[in-house]
Amino acid sequence: MMTSMMASAQNTDLKTHNYEVMKNLEIFNTIYKNLDMMYVDTLDPKTTIETGINAMLRSLDPYTEYYPETKELKTMLTGQYAGIGALVKYHLGKKRVVIDEPYENTPSARAGLKKGDVILAIDDSSMVDKDVASVSSKLRGDAGTTFVLKFQRPSTGKVMTAKITREAITMPSVPYYGIKDNIGYIYLTSFTEGCSKQLRSAFVEMKKAGIEGLVLDLRNNGGGQLAEAVNIVNMFVPKDLLVVSTKGKIKQANHTYKTRVEPIDSVMPVVVLVNENSASASEITSGALQDLDRAVILGQRTYGKGLVQLPMNLPYNAQMKLTTSKYYIPSGRCIQAINYKHQGGGYKETIPDSLTKVFHTSKGREVRDGGGIKPDVEIAADSLPNLVFYLSSAGRDSTEVLFDYEVDYLAKHPNVSPAADFTISDADYEEFKQRVIKSGFTYDRLSDASFKSLVKTAKFEGYYDDAKEEFNNLEKKLTHNLEKDLDRNKDMIKKLITSDLVASYYYQKGAVENGLNDDKAFKKAVEIIKNKEYTSILAK
């Protein structure tokens, strides 16, 4: 009797739901027909309806997205597109789109394009006064098609042309791997199709060379394909172990993913580097290795994305990415940090620590859900001084002083020391500092803004007059001095310039290799492996 009553109630709820769907779709359809027929101006149906679709999706979660007749989703999932393989940017001073970074072994690199080259025309189409989106669209196309690029080299002012054939460009998932202090290091940028094979090949090569441990770097890795994460975990843990499961509203969304083959190595120490931008598949990988007590996780708490998306084809070559389920790692925890509510147009709420639950790793260590992967060893991220932020933020200052200095440096130094050893000298930095000062470079100082706010508050509350002398003394100490600020932040700015330049000489892999010299997280990982802390951490 009770079962039949419950079934009847469910049928009633379903009928009500279906009625509401049909009713509201009919209302939407009628509204648009009336707008199209009677609105005072002629509507663009693509723009108007797409706006409605995007507004509807914004009420759900930020990962359910619509892609109208575009290859963007495929590029995100596979890391592939057809073009020349270069990063471009808009130069405010020149008011032109310029080459920022050619990628290794791509048409742009083979054509001899360099950082700073100004794009003038593509075939017969002028690119003068075009924005980045317009130029990028022209540079991309079908693989095998050829065009003539007209550009100007800033160091000489010479206008040059190059005949370039577009190719299928695969963004490197593993831009660098190598051995330092007998510890293997692999930098994985994304979980695109085939990345596990690249990572496997790198690890096997270094394992044959006799490494005593591995550092897997997932910092700033926003994730990608779940299957690739499972394959990577399988490299280090035995066959038939649960890696992740997904649970959704419909049965088809429920899946269990286990390791399918024997591992390459189930005993070598592994340290995984993560930060607040490590998300999705990065959290599956690091979380599963943590739950299975197979790796030490080091860095900052991860992003907390426990939602799974399914790519879907739509009519007229459109696509969408649809959130269908949540994922759960081996301990049973879901690490989604935010609940998305759909009432009233949608809002979100962060799960408070008091509502998170305790789970346990395979060896009994306590771990929690509800807020990303908390590292076994936490290391604070380096803060970016405001001056450095403004120098490195493209388009924030019309002088483009940092970019132009780097372009001039490349022209003056055709060859430099190997990537691992390269750094700009103190004399180079002094030249850069003087260029910044002469350029009229300005930036907002947080201390100045905070001081003005404090003065305003003190006056409002009546304390200012009594403390006027102290305020005047503090204001003098906080007086803006660009030269002093450039000296104070010298080491960090030198690292910034060095990183940009080494990428121009040795591409992405050179920049990563060079960055390890001052990478405190990597150094701590090496220390954990070499000083035998690894075993004691996993035994806690």
C-alpha positions as CSV (number, residue, x, y, z in Angstrom):
1,M,0.0,0.0,0.0
2,M,2.8,2.4,1.0
3,T,4.8,1.6,-2.1
4,S,1.8,2.3,-4.4
5,M,1.2,5.6,-2.7
6,M,4.8,6.7,-3.1
7,A,4.7,5.7,-6.8
8,S,1.5,7.6,-7.3
9,A,3.0,10.7,-5.7
10,Q,6.1,10.4,-7.9
11,N,4.0,10.1,-11.0
12,T,2.0,13.3,-10.0
13,D,5.3,15.2,-9.4
14,L,6.6,14.1,-12.8
15,K,3.4,15.1,-14.6
16,T,3.5,18.5,-12.9
17,H,7.1,19.0,-13.8
18,N,6.5,18.0,-17.5
19,Y,3.5,20.4,-17.6
20,E,5.6,23.3,-16.3
21,V,8.3,22.5,-18.9
22,M,5.8,22.5,-21.8
23,K,4.0,25.6,-20.5
24,N,7.2,27.7,-20.1
25,L,8.7,26.7,-23.4
26,E,5.4,27.7,-25.1
27,I,5.5,31.1,-23.3
28,F,9.2,31.6,-24.3
29,N,8.4,30.7,-27.9
30,T,5.4,33.1,-28.1
31,I,7.3,35.9,-26.5
32,Y,10.1,35.7,-29.1
33,K,7.6,35.4,-32.0
34,N,5.9,38.6,-30.8
35,L,9.2,40.4,-30.4
36,D,10.3,39.4,-33.9
37,M,7.0,40.5,-35.4
38,M,6.2,43.6,-33.5
39,Y,9.3,45.0,-31.8
40,V,10.2,48.5,-33.0
41,D,13.6,47.5,-34.2
42,T,14.5,44.4,-36.2
43,L,16.1,41.8,-34.0
44,D,19.1,39.7,-34.7
45,P,17.7,36.2,-33.8
46,K,21.2,34.7,-33.1
47,T,22.1,37.5,-30.7
48,T,18.8,37.7,-28.9
49,I,18.2,34.0,-28.4
50,E,21.8,33.4,-27.5
51,T,21.5,36.0,-24.8
52,G,18.5,34.2,-23.4
53,I,20.3,30.9,-23.5
54,N,23.4,32.2,-21.7
55,A,21.2,34.0,-19.1
56,M,19.5,30.6,-18.4
57,L,22.8,28.8,-18.1
58,R,24.2,31.5,-15.8
59,S,21.5,30.6,-13.3
60,L,22.9,27.0,-13.0
61,D,26.7,26.8,-12.6
62,P,29.7,28.3,-14.4
63,Y,30.7,25.1,-16.1
64,T,27.5,24.4,-18.1
65,E,28.2,26.4,-21.3
66,Y,26.9,26.9,-24.8
67,Y,29.1,27.0,-27.9
68,P,27.3,28.3,-31.0
69,E,28.8,26.8,-34.2
70,T,32.4,26.9,-32.9
71,K,35.4,24.6,-32.5
72,E,36.3,26.1,-29.1
73,L,34.9,23.1,-27.1
74,K,36.9,20.7,-29.2
75,T,40.1,22.7,-28.7
76,M,39.4,22.7,-24.9
77,L,38.9,18.9,-24.8
78,T,41.7,17.9,-27.2
79,G,44.2,20.8,-27.0
80,Q,44.1,20.9,-30.8
81,Y,43.4,23.7,-33.3
82,A,44.6,24.6,-36.8
83,G,46.7,27.7,-37.0
84,I,50.3,29.0,-36.7
85,G,51.0,28.2,-33.1
86,A,51.6,31.5,-31.5
87,L,50.3,33.7,-28.7
88,V,49.4,37.2,-29.8
89,K,48.5,40.3,-27.8
90,Y,47.4,43.9,-28.4
91,H,50.2,46.5,-27.9
92,L,48.6,49.7,-26.6
93,G,51.5,51.9,-27.5
94,K,51.6,50.7,-31.2
95,K,47.9,50.2,-31.3
96,R,48.6,47.0,-33.2
97,V,48.4,43.2,-32.6
98,V,51.8,41.8,-32.1
99,I,53.4,38.3,-31.6
100,D,53.8,37.6,-27.9
101,E,55.2,34.1,-27.9
102,P,55.7,31.6,-30.8
103,Y,55.4,27.9,-29.7
104,E,58.1,25.4,-30.4
105,N,57.9,23.2,-33.5
106,T,55.0,25.2,-35.0
107,P,54.6,27.2,-38.3
108,S,55.2,30.4,-36.4
109,A,58.6,29.3,-35.1
110,R,59.6,27.8,-38.4
111,A,58.7,31.1,-40.2
112,G,61.1,32.9,-37.8
113,L,58.4,35.0,-36.1
114,K,59.7,36.7,-32.9
115,K,58.3,38.3,-29.8
116,G,57.2,41.9,-30.7
117,D,56.7,41.4,-34.5
118,V,53.8,43.7,-35.5
119,I,51.2,41.9,-37.7
120,L,50.3,44.2,-40.6
121,A,48.4,42.0,-43.0
122,I,47.2,38.5,-43.7
123,D,47.0,37.9,-47.4
124,D,45.2,41.0,-48.8
125,S,43.4,41.8,-45.5
126,S,44.9,44.6,-43.5
127,M,45.3,43.9,-39.8
128,V,45.9,47.5,-38.9
129,D,43.5,48.7,-36.2
130,K,42.2,45.2,-35.7
131,D,41.7,43.7,-32.3
132,V,43.2,40.4,-31.0
133,A,40.0,38.4,-31.7
134,S,39.9,39.5,-35.4
135,V,43.6,38.8,-36.0
136,S,43.4,35.4,-34.2
137,S,40.4,34.4,-36.3
138,K,42.3,35.2,-39.5
139,L,45.4,33.3,-38.4
140,R,43.4,30.2,-37.7
141,G,41.8,28.1,-40.4
142,D,41.8,24.6,-41.9
143,A,45.0,22.6,-41.6
144,G,47.0,22.7,-44.9
145,T,45.8,26.1,-46.0
146,T,48.5,28.7,-46.8
147,F,48.6,32.5,-46.4
148,V,51.1,35.3,-46.6
149,L,51.8,37.2,-43.4
150,K,53.1,40.7,-43.6
151,F,54.8,41.9,-40.4
152,Q,57.2,44.5,-39.1
153,R,60.2,43.7,-37.0
154,P,60.5,46.4,-34.2
155,S,64.3,46.2,-33.8
156,T,65.0,47.2,-37.4
157,G,61.7,48.7,-38.6
158,K,61.9,46.4,-41.6
159,V,58.7,45.2,-43.2
160,M,58.9,41.4,-43.9
161,T,56.6,38.7,-45.4
162,A,56.4,35.0,-44.7
163,K,54.4,32.3,-46.5
164,I,52.9,30.1,-43.7
165,T,50.9,26.9,-43.9
166,R,48.5,26.3,-41.1
167,E,48.9,23.1,-39.2
168,A,46.9,21.2,-36.6
169,I,48.4,22.6,-33.4
170,T,48.5,20.4,-30.4
171,M,49.0,22.4,-27.2
172,P,51.7,20.5,-25.2
173,S,50.3,18.9,-22.1
174,V,53.8,18.2,-20.8
175,P,55.9,21.2,-21.9
176,Y,58.8,20.1,-19.8
177,Y,60.1,17.2,-17.8
178,G,63.6,16.6,-16.5
179,I,65.8,15.4,-13.7
180,K,67.2,17.6,-11.0
181,D,69.1,16.4,-8.0
182,N,68.3,12.8,-9.2
183,I,64.6,13.6,-8.7
184,G,62.3,13.4,-11.7
185,Y,60.0,16.4,-12.5
186,I,57.0,16.5,-14.8
187,Y,54.9,19.6,-15.5
188,L,51.4,18.8,-16.7
189,T,49.4,21.8,-17.9
190,S,46.1,20.2,-18.8
191,F,44.2,16.9,-19.0
192,T,43.7,17.0,-22.7
193,E,43.3,13.9,-24.9
194,G,46.5,11.8,-24.9
195,C,48.2,13.6,-22.0
196,S,48.5,10.4,-20.0
197,K,50.6,8.8,-22.8
198,Q,52.9,11.9,-22.8
199,L,53.3,11.7,-19.0
200,R,53.8,7.9,-19.1
201,S,56.6,8.2,-21.7
202,A,58.3,10.9,-19.7
203,F,58.2,8.9,-16.4
204,V,59.4,5.7,-18.0
205,E,62.4,7.5,-19.5
206,M,63.4,9.1,-16.2
207,K,62.8,5.9,-14.3
208,K,65.2,4.1,-16.6
209,A,67.7,6.9,-15.8
210,G,67.5,5.9,-12.1
211,I,65.5,8.7,-10.4
212,E,64.8,8.1,-6.7
213,G,61.5,10.0,-6.7
214,L,59.0,11.9,-8.8
215,V,57.5,15.4,-8.5
216,L,54.3,15.8,-10.5
217,D,53.4,19.5,-10.9
218,L,49.7,20.2,-11.3
219,R,49.8,23.8,-10.3
220,N,47.5,26.0,-12.4
221,N,46.1,22.9,-14.1
222,G,42.4,23.5,-14.5
223,G,41.6,19.9,-15.4
224,G,40.1,18.3,-18.5
225,Q,39.2,14.7,-19.4
226,L,38.4,12.5,-16.4
227,A,39.7,9.3,-18.2
228,E,43.1,10.9,-18.5
229,A,43.2,11.4,-14.8
230,V,42.3,7.8,-14.2
231,N,45.1,6.7,-16.5
232,I,47.7,8.8,-14.7
233,V,46.7,7.5,-11.3
234,N,46.9,4.0,-12.7
235,M,50.6,4.6,-13.4
236,F,51.3,4.5,-9.6
237,V,48.7,2.2,-8.0
238,P,47.7,-1.4,-8.5
239,K,45.1,-2.8,-10.8
240,D,41.3,-2.9,-9.9
241,L,41.4,0.0,-7.4
242,L,38.7,2.6,-7.4
243,V,39.9,6.0,-8.6
244,V,36.7,8.0,-8.9
245,S,33.0,7.6,-9.2
246,T,30.4,9.9,-10.7
247,K,26.8,10.2,-9.4
248,G,24.0,12.2,-11.1
249,K,20.3,12.5,-11.4
250,I,19.9,9.9,-14.1
251,K,21.3,6.4,-14.1
252,Q,23.4,7.0,-17.2
253,A,25.4,9.6,-15.3
254,N,26.5,7.1,-12.7
255,H,29.9,5.6,-13.4
256,T,32.7,3.9,-11.5
257,Y,36.3,4.2,-12.7
258,K,38.9,1.7,-11.6
259,T,42.5,1.1,-12.5
260,R,42.6,-1.4,-15.4
261,V,46.2,-2.4,-15.7
262,E,49.2,-3.0,-13.6
263,P,51.2,0.1,-12.6
264,I,54.5,1.2,-13.9
265,D,55.8,1.8,-10.3
266,S,53.8,1.4,-7.1
267,V,56.6,2.2,-4.6
268,M,58.7,5.1,-5.8
269,P,58.0,8.3,-3.7
270,V,55.7,10.7,-5.5
271,V,55.0,14.3,-4.5
272,V,52.2,16.2,-6.3
273,L,52.4,20.0,-6.4
274,V,49.0,21.8,-6.3
275,N,47.7,25.3,-5.7
276,E,44.3,27.2,-5.6
277,N,44.1,26.9,-9.4
278,S,44.4,23.1,-9.6
279,A,40.9,22.0,-10.4
280,S,38.7,19.1,-11.7
281,A,40.9,16.3,-13.1
282,S,43.9,17.8,-11.2
283,E,41.8,17.2,-8.0
284,I,40.8,13.7,-9.1
285,T,44.5,12.8,-9.6
286,S,45.9,14.5,-6.5
287,G,42.9,13.4,-4.3
288,A,42.9,9.8,-5.4
289,L,46.7,9.5,-4.8
290,Q,46.1,11.1,-1.4
291,D,43.2,8.8,-0.5
292,L,45.2,5.8,-1.6
293,D,48.2,7.0,0.4
294,R,50.3,6.8,-2.7
295,A,51.6,10.4,-2.9
296,V,52.3,13.3,-0.7
297,I,50.3,16.4,-1.8
298,L,52.2,19.7,-1.3
299,G,51.2,23.3,-1.9
300,Q,47.9,25.2,-1.3
301,R,44.3,23.9,-1.0
302,T,42.9,23.2,-4.5
303,Y,40.0,25.0,-6.2
304,G,37.2,22.6,-5.2
305,K,35.5,21.6,-8.5
306,G,33.7,18.4,-8.0
307,L,31.3,18.7,-10.9
308,V,31.5,16.6,-14.0
309,Q,30.6,18.0,-17.5
310,L,29.5,16.0,-20.6
311,P,30.1,17.5,-24.0
312,M,27.0,17.3,-26.2
313,N,26.3,18.0,-29.9
314,L,23.4,20.3,-30.7
315,P,21.7,21.1,-34.0
316,Y,23.5,23.3,-36.6
317,N,27.0,22.3,-35.4
318,A,26.5,24.0,-32.0
319,Q,27.7,22.3,-28.8
320,M,27.3,22.5,-25.1
321,K,29.1,21.4,-22.0
322,L,26.6,20.1,-19.5
323,T,27.1,19.4,-15.8
324,T,25.6,16.0,-15.2
325,S,27.0,14.7,-12.0
326,K,29.5,15.1,-9.1
327,Y,32.6,13.0,-8.7
328,Y,33.7,11.2,-5.6
329,I,37.2,10.0,-4.9
330,P,38.3,6.7,-3.2
331,S,37.6,7.8,0.4
332,G,34.0,8.6,-0.6
333,R,34.4,12.4,-0.4
334,C,33.2,14.9,-2.9
335,I,35.5,18.0,-2.9
336,Q,33.0,20.4,-4.5
337,A,33.5,23.7,-2.6
338,I,30.4,25.6,-3.7
339,N,26.7,24.8,-3.8
340,Y,25.0,26.4,-6.8
341,K,21.3,27.2,-6.1
342,H,18.9,27.9,-8.9
343,Q,16.1,29.8,-7.3
344,G,15.7,33.5,-8.1
345,G,18.0,33.4,-11.1
346,G,20.8,31.5,-9.4
347,Y,23.2,32.1,-6.6
348,K,26.0,30.2,-4.9
349,E,27.1,29.4,-1.3
350,T,30.4,28.2,0.0
351,I,30.2,25.1,2.1
352,P,31.4,26.1,5.6
353,D,34.1,24.1,7.4
354,S,31.6,23.2,10.1
355,L,29.5,21.2,7.6
356,T,32.3,19.3,6.0
357,K,32.6,15.6,6.9
358,V,35.6,13.5,7.9
359,F,36.7,10.6,5.7
360,H,39.7,8.4,5.8
361,T,42.5,7.3,3.5
362,S,43.3,3.7,2.9
363,K,45.7,3.8,5.8
364,G,43.3,5.7,8.1
365,R,44.5,9.2,7.8
366,E,41.8,11.9,8.2
367,V,40.7,13.9,5.1
368,R,37.7,16.1,4.5
369,D,35.2,16.9,1.8
370,G,33.6,20.2,0.8
371,G,36.5,22.3,-0.1
372,G,39.1,21.0,-2.6
373,I,42.1,18.9,-1.7
374,K,43.9,20.1,1.4
375,P,47.7,19.3,1.0
376,D,49.5,17.0,3.4
377,V,52.2,19.7,3.4
378,E,51.1,23.3,3.0
379,I,53.3,26.0,1.6
380,A,52.1,29.6,1.2
381,A,52.0,31.0,-2.3
382,D,54.3,33.9,-3.1
383,S,52.3,37.2,-3.0
384,L,52.6,39.5,-6.0
385,P,53.5,43.1,-5.1
386,N,51.3,45.7,-6.7
387,L,54.2,47.1,-8.7
388,V,55.0,43.7,-10.2
389,F,51.3,43.1,-11.0
390,Y,51.1,46.3,-13.0
391,L,54.3,45.7,-14.8
392,S,53.2,42.2,-15.9
393,S,49.6,42.9,-16.7
394,A,49.2,43.3,-20.4
395,G,47.5,46.5,-21.5
396,R,47.5,48.2,-18.1
397,D,50.0,50.9,-19.1
398,S,50.2,52.5,-22.6
399,T,54.0,52.5,-22.5
400,E,54.2,48.7,-22.5
401,V,57.6,49.2,-20.8
402,L,58.2,45.6,-19.8
403,F,57.3,44.1,-23.1
404,D,59.3,46.7,-25.1
405,Y,62.4,46.2,-22.9
406,E,62.2,42.4,-23.5
407,V,61.9,42.9,-27.3
408,D,64.9,45.1,-27.3
409,Y,66.9,42.7,-25.2
410,L,66.2,39.9,-27.6
411,A,67.4,42.0,-30.5
412,K,70.7,42.9,-28.7
413,H,71.3,39.3,-27.4
414,P,70.9,36.7,-30.2
415,N,72.4,34.0,-28.0
416,V,72.3,33.5,-24.2
417,S,73.3,30.9,-21.7
418,P,71.4,27.6,-21.4
419,A,67.8,27.8,-20.1
420,A,68.7,26.3,-16.7
421,D,71.5,28.9,-16.1
422,F,70.0,32.0,-17.7
423,T,69.3,35.2,-15.7
424,I,69.5,38.9,-16.5
425,S,72.4,40.7,-14.9
426,D,72.2,43.5,-12.3
427,A,73.4,45.8,-15.1
428,D,70.5,44.7,-17.3
429,Y,68.1,45.3,-14.4
430,E,69.5,48.8,-13.9
431,E,68.9,49.6,-17.5
432,F,65.3,48.3,-17.2
433,K,64.8,50.4,-14.1
434,Q,65.9,53.6,-15.7
435,R,63.6,52.9,-18.7
436,V,60.6,52.4,-16.4
437,I,61.4,55.7,-14.6
438,K,61.8,57.6,-17.8
439,S,58.6,56.1,-19.4
440,G,56.4,57.8,-16.8
441,F,55.1,54.5,-15.7
442,T,52.4,54.7,-12.9
443,Y,50.5,52.3,-10.8
444,D,48.0,52.3,-8.0
445,R,49.6,51.7,-4.6
446,L,47.4,49.8,-2.2
447,S,49.1,51.4,0.8
448,D,48.2,54.8,-0.5
449,A,44.6,53.8,-1.0
450,S,44.4,52.2,2.5
451,F,46.0,55.3,4.1
452,K,43.4,57.6,2.5
453,S,40.6,55.4,3.6
454,L,42.0,55.3,7.2
455,V,42.2,59.2,7.2
456,K,38.7,59.4,6.0
457,T,37.5,57.0,8.7
458,A,39.5,58.8,11.4
459,K,38.0,62.2,10.5
460,F,34.5,60.7,10.4
461,E,34.9,59.2,13.9
462,G,36.7,62.3,15.3
463,Y,40.1,60.8,16.0
464,Y,42.1,62.6,13.2
465,D,42.9,65.9,15.0
466,D,44.3,64.1,18.0
467,A,46.5,61.9,15.8
468,K,47.3,64.4,13.1
469,E,51.1,64.4,13.7
470,E,51.2,60.6,13.5
471,F,49.2,60.7,10.3
472,N,51.6,63.2,8.8
473,N,54.6,61.1,9.7
474,L,53.0,58.0,8.3
475,E,52.1,59.8,5.0
476,K,55.7,60.9,4.6
477,K,56.9,57.3,5.0
478,L,54.3,56.1,2.5
479,T,55.2,58.7,-0.1
480,H,55.4,57.2,-3.6
481,N,59.0,56.7,-4.8
482,L,59.1,54.6,-8.0
483,E,62.9,54.1,-8.0
484,K,62.8,52.9,-4.4
485,D,59.9,50.5,-5.2
486,L,61.8,49.1,-8.2
487,D,64.8,48.5,-5.9
488,R,62.7,46.9,-3.2
489,N,61.1,44.5,-5.6
490,K,64.3,43.9,-7.7
491,D,64.5,40.1,-7.1
492,M,60.9,39.4,-8.1
493,I,61.0,41.7,-11.2
494,K,64.3,40.1,-12.3
495,K,62.6,36.6,-12.1
496,L,59.7,37.9,-14.1
497,I,61.9,39.3,-16.9
498,T,64.1,36.2,-16.9
499,S,61.1,34.0,-17.2
500,D,59.7,35.9,-20.2
501,L,63.0,36.1,-21.9
502,V,64.0,32.4,-21.5
503,A,60.6,31.5,-23.0
504,S,61.5,33.5,-26.1
505,Y,64.9,31.7,-26.4
506,Y,63.9,28.2,-25.3
507,Y,60.1,28.2,-25.4
508,Q,57.8,27.0,-22.7
509,K,60.0,24.1,-21.6
510,G,63.0,26.5,-21.1
511,A,60.9,28.8,-18.9
512,V,59.7,25.9,-16.7
513,E,63.2,24.5,-16.4
514,N,64.6,27.9,-15.4
515,G,61.8,28.5,-12.9
516,L,62.8,25.5,-10.9
517,N,65.9,27.3,-9.7
518,D,63.8,29.5,-7.4
519,D,60.8,27.3,-6.9
520,K,60.4,26.8,-3.1
521,A,57.6,24.2,-3.5
522,F,59.8,22.0,-5.8
523,K,62.7,22.4,-3.4
524,K,60.5,21.3,-0.5
525,A,59.3,18.3,-2.5
526,V,62.9,17.2,-3.2
527,E,63.7,17.7,0.5
528,I,60.7,15.5,1.5
529,I,61.9,12.7,-0.8
530,K,65.6,12.9,0.0
531,N,65.2,13.3,3.8
532,K,62.8,10.4,4.1
533,E,60.0,12.6,5.3
534,Y,57.8,10.9,2.7
535,T,57.1,7.8,4.6
536,S,56.4,9.5,7.9
537,I,53.9,11.9,6.3
538,L,51.9,9.1,4.8
539,A,52.0,7.2,8.0
540,K,50.3,10.0,10.1
